[in-house]
Amino acid sequence: MYAIMESGGLQYRVEEGKKLKVPSINSKPGDKVTFDRVLLISRDEKEPLIGTPYLENTSITAEVLSTGKSKKVTVYKFKRRVKYRRKRGHRQDYTEVKITKLNVPKKSPSKKT
């Protein structure tokens, strides 16, 4: 079973036990975090549950492992013949989490006709 969730404007495919880096969250290592913006849940034996845009009564529980900064990205602006050069670096903050549980409702929502 896997799910597609949204965090920080980015979408991630997650499974139980998977580690991933998401944009910075205000929490300390060891804390439990709940992501409630779940877009899709795929069960092995059934059709996937697809949200419009998010699924109700579903969430993903994760444990914060660490926080840090990613590798430096160099931003260089240059215009020829006018002596214009700007060099900047940027390091994005991230939080590394480990997915502990996919909280899925036992009953699939009924489709309205």
Backbone bond lengths (Angstrom), bond angles and torsions (degrees), N, CA, C in turn:
res aa  C-N    CA-C-N  psi(-1)  N-CA   C-N-CA  omega(-1)  CA-C   N-CA-C  phi
1 M - - - 1.438 - - 1.529 108.22 -
2 Y 1.329 116.02 137.95 1.452 121.08 176.26 1.521 109.33 -138.92
3 A 1.330 115.32 167.09 1.465 121.12 179.84 1.516 108.86 -140.58
4 I 1.321 114.53 158.11 1.462 121.48 173.07 1.516 106.53 -113.40
5 M 1.332 116.31 122.70 1.461 120.59 -178.29 1.523 109.79 -124.54
6 E 1.331 114.54 164.32 1.459 120.72 179.08 1.512 109.11 -119.34
7 S 1.335 115.31 134.69 1.458 120.90 175.75 1.522 108.28 -149.15
8 G 1.307 116.49 124.49 1.459 120.54 178.64 1.513 113.74 65.79
9 G 1.324 117.64 27.80 1.459 121.02 -179.95 1.514 114.03 82.38
10 L 1.329 118.18 1.73 1.464 123.04 178.89 1.519 109.44 -114.42
11 Q 1.331 116.79 151.95 1.461 121.36 -179.87 1.525 109.67 -108.57
12 Y 1.319 116.21 141.46 1.459 122.75 -177.25 1.518 110.15 -132.01
13 R 1.338 116.36 141.49 1.467 122.30 171.85 1.522 106.44 -93.67
14 V 1.328 117.19 120.42 1.457 120.76 -174.12 1.528 111.03 -125.65
15 E 1.316 114.50 151.34 1.464 123.85 173.44 1.519 106.92 -136.26
16 E 1.316 116.58 164.51 1.460 119.90 178.33 1.521 109.58 -64.82
17 G 1.337 116.29 133.82 1.452 121.65 179.06 1.519 114.27 89.93
18 K 1.316 118.66 -7.22 1.467 121.85 -177.79 1.527 110.08 -80.84
19 K 1.348 115.69 141.19 1.460 121.81 175.71 1.525 108.10 -103.32
20 L 1.329 116.41 140.10 1.453 119.83 176.85 1.514 110.57 -151.54
21 K 1.336 115.18 159.74 1.457 122.06 178.80 1.523 108.24 -105.48
22 V 1.323 115.58 121.44 1.461 121.66 178.95 1.526 107.85 -114.03
23 P 1.335 118.15 159.49 1.466 119.00 175.50 1.526 111.10 -55.18
24 S 1.298 115.25 153.51 1.460 123.01 -169.49 1.533 113.92 -49.81
25 I 1.330 114.76 133.23 1.465 123.83 176.80 1.525 106.80 -120.66
26 N 1.314 117.45 140.34 1.459 120.93 179.39 1.520 110.19 -77.75
27 S 1.329 116.68 84.67 1.458 121.96 176.83 1.521 108.60 -157.72
28 K 1.312 115.11 162.05 1.461 121.40 -177.41 1.525 109.92 -102.47
29 P 1.344 117.90 157.27 1.461 120.13 175.94 1.527 111.36 -57.34
30 G 1.333 115.95 134.15 1.456 122.22 -177.74 1.514 113.22 100.30
31 D 1.330 117.78 -15.91 1.462 121.24 179.17 1.526 111.06 -73.31
32 K 1.325 115.53 154.56 1.463 122.34 174.00 1.530 108.25 -95.72
33 V 1.329 116.31 136.58 1.458 121.94 -179.21 1.519 108.25 -126.04
34 T 1.332 116.87 142.58 1.459 121.70 178.21 1.518 109.19 -118.41
35 F 1.324 115.73 126.49 1.458 122.17 175.34 1.524 107.08 -103.18
36 D 1.338 116.64 121.47 1.461 119.39 -177.92 1.527 112.98 -107.01
37 R 1.303 117.85 -1.51 1.466 121.15 177.56 1.524 109.14 -90.99
38 V 1.313 115.88 79.30 1.462 122.65 -179.41 1.526 108.07 -101.45
39 L 1.317 116.68 123.53 1.459 121.97 -177.23 1.521 112.79 -91.09
40 L 1.339 117.23 -35.87 1.461 121.36 -174.72 1.514 109.47 -154.26
41 I 1.322 115.98 143.88 1.465 121.44 171.67 1.512 107.35 -130.36
42 S 1.321 115.56 126.04 1.455 121.04 -179.95 1.514 109.15 -108.78
43 R 1.322 115.57 119.96 1.463 121.02 174.54 1.521 107.20 -98.15
44 D 1.300 116.89 148.42 1.464 120.93 -175.71 1.518 112.74 -64.50
45 E 1.319 117.09 -41.02 1.467 120.00 -172.20 1.527 113.82 -92.13
46 K 1.328 118.26 -14.03 1.456 120.94 -174.28 1.523 110.79 -125.88
47 E 1.321 115.08 174.07 1.457 120.43 175.22 1.519 109.52 -68.01
48 P 1.331 117.79 152.91 1.465 119.10 179.99 1.518 111.75 -70.86
49 L 1.339 115.21 151.07 1.457 121.69 173.83 1.521 107.03 -90.97
50 I 1.325 117.25 123.21 1.453 121.89 -176.71 1.516 108.76 -116.14
51 G 1.316 116.45 130.21 1.458 121.57 -178.70 1.517 112.26 -88.48
52 T 1.322 115.40 163.30 1.464 121.08 177.79 1.514 110.29 -130.06
53 P 1.277 125.46 79.87 1.454 127.53 -5.58 1.527 113.22 -85.65
54 Y 1.356 118.22 -20.58 1.465 120.90 -178.46 1.514 110.28 -118.02
55 L 1.345 115.23 154.02 1.466 121.36 176.03 1.527 109.46 -81.91
56 E 1.323 116.15 140.30 1.460 120.90 177.51 1.528 109.28 -88.25
57 N 1.320 115.95 151.23 1.474 123.50 176.96 1.519 112.78 60.40
58 T 1.308 118.44 25.46 1.466 122.09 175.23 1.519 108.49 -126.18
59 S 1.318 115.34 148.55 1.458 120.28 177.62 1.522 108.82 -157.05
60 I 1.305 114.74 167.84 1.462 121.53 178.84 1.519 106.88 -126.37
61 T 1.320 116.01 127.32 1.459 121.90 -179.73 1.525 108.36 -101.86
62 A 1.334 115.38 135.02 1.462 120.53 -178.65 1.516 109.55 -140.01
63 E 1.330 114.84 160.43 1.457 121.89 177.47 1.520 108.00 -114.13
64 V 1.331 116.75 133.30 1.463 121.65 179.87 1.525 108.43 -77.28
65 L 1.342 115.59 124.77 1.460 120.56 179.15 1.524 111.53 -94.45
66 S 1.343 116.44 -47.25 1.460 119.78 -178.38 1.520 109.95 -161.86
67 T 1.323 114.43 168.84 1.459 121.25 173.25 1.517 107.58 -127.77
68 G 1.320 116.75 158.30 1.456 118.96 179.91 1.507 111.93 -179.61
69 K 1.328 114.51 -165.45 1.453 121.24 178.03 1.525 108.52 -124.06
70 S 1.331 115.68 143.82 1.456 120.32 -179.39 1.530 109.81 -80.39
71 K 1.326 116.79 -178.11 1.457 121.73 179.98 1.518 110.58 -63.42
72 K 1.305 115.82 152.96 1.459 120.40 -178.33 1.527 110.63 -73.77
73 V 1.328 114.71 135.70 1.449 122.37 174.63 1.518 106.71 -108.37
74 T 1.332 117.49 126.54 1.450 121.63 179.90 1.518 109.73 -91.92
75 V 1.335 115.43 128.01 1.458 121.76 177.35 1.522 106.36 -110.53
76 Y 1.330 117.00 118.86 1.456 121.70 -176.32 1.513 109.18 -124.31
77 K 1.329 116.62 120.79 1.457 122.13 177.32 1.521 108.19 -106.71
78 F 1.321 116.39 138.84 1.449 120.93 -175.04 1.520 110.02 -150.49
79 K 1.329 115.65 132.41 1.463 120.93 171.92 1.521 107.19 -125.28
80 R 1.277 115.62 126.31 1.456 118.76 -175.12 1.535 111.44 -74.02
81 R 1.296 114.18 151.51 1.472 124.96 175.14 1.524 115.14 66.32
82 V 1.310 120.06 6.83 1.468 120.52 178.17 1.534 111.98 -126.93
83 K 1.304 117.00 10.50 1.471 122.88 179.62 1.527 112.41 54.88
84 Y 1.325 116.20 40.73 1.461 121.09 178.48 1.518 108.87 -106.31
85 R 1.320 115.84 113.28 1.462 121.45 178.08 1.530 108.25 -142.48
86 R 1.329 115.38 131.44 1.462 120.94 176.55 1.520 107.96 -134.37
87 K 1.308 116.45 127.52 1.465 120.57 179.09 1.517 108.24 -122.62
88 R 1.325 115.26 125.00 1.458 121.82 -179.03 1.509 109.34 -135.40
89 G 1.309 116.60 152.75 1.448 122.00 174.02 1.519 110.27 -119.44
90 H 1.329 115.91 154.01 1.462 120.25 179.48 1.520 108.99 -142.54
91 R 1.324 116.72 135.57 1.460 122.20 174.72 1.519 107.82 -125.03
92 Q 1.327 116.27 118.18 1.463 121.74 -177.37 1.522 110.72 -80.78
93 D 1.328 117.21 133.58 1.462 121.78 174.85 1.520 109.73 -73.88
94 Y 1.332 116.51 143.93 1.459 121.01 177.21 1.519 110.42 -142.16
95 T 1.321 114.94 163.77 1.453 122.83 173.45 1.516 107.19 -126.76
96 E 1.316 116.86 126.04 1.459 120.98 178.19 1.533 108.87 -91.29
97 V 1.344 116.18 126.31 1.456 121.35 -178.32 1.526 110.03 -125.67
98 K 1.324 114.87 155.94 1.460 121.83 174.29 1.517 107.34 -118.49
99 I 1.338 116.58 125.05 1.457 121.67 -178.30 1.527 108.23 -73.41
100 T 1.335 116.13 124.16 1.466 119.79 -178.69 1.526 112.17 -103.22
101 K 1.349 117.92 -33.63 1.460 119.13 -176.21 1.515 111.47 -156.38
102 L 1.341 115.66 140.00 1.455 122.74 171.21 1.523 106.77 -101.37
103 N 1.324 117.12 112.29 1.462 122.11 -178.32 1.521 109.13 -89.39
104 V 1.341 115.89 103.02 1.460 122.52 -175.11 1.518 108.40 -114.45
105 P 1.342 118.13 137.79 1.462 118.76 175.82 1.528 109.82 -66.05
106 K 1.333 116.32 143.74 1.469 120.43 -178.10 1.516 111.59 -67.67
107 K 1.313 116.48 -34.83 1.449 121.15 -178.04 1.522 109.05 -102.60
108 S 1.321 117.82 131.23 1.452 120.06 177.28 1.518 109.54 -75.24
109 P 1.341 117.12 143.54 1.459 119.50 -177.13 1.536 110.48 -65.11
110 S 1.335 115.64 141.11 1.461 119.52 -179.67 1.521 109.81 -76.66
111 K 1.322 115.53 143.46 1.457 120.48 -178.80 1.504 109.81 -86.45
112 K 1.330 115.60 133.21 1.455 120.45 178.49 1.521 109.15 -87.02
113 T 1.339 116.25 138.31 1.459 119.40 179.53 1.490 111.63 -111.26
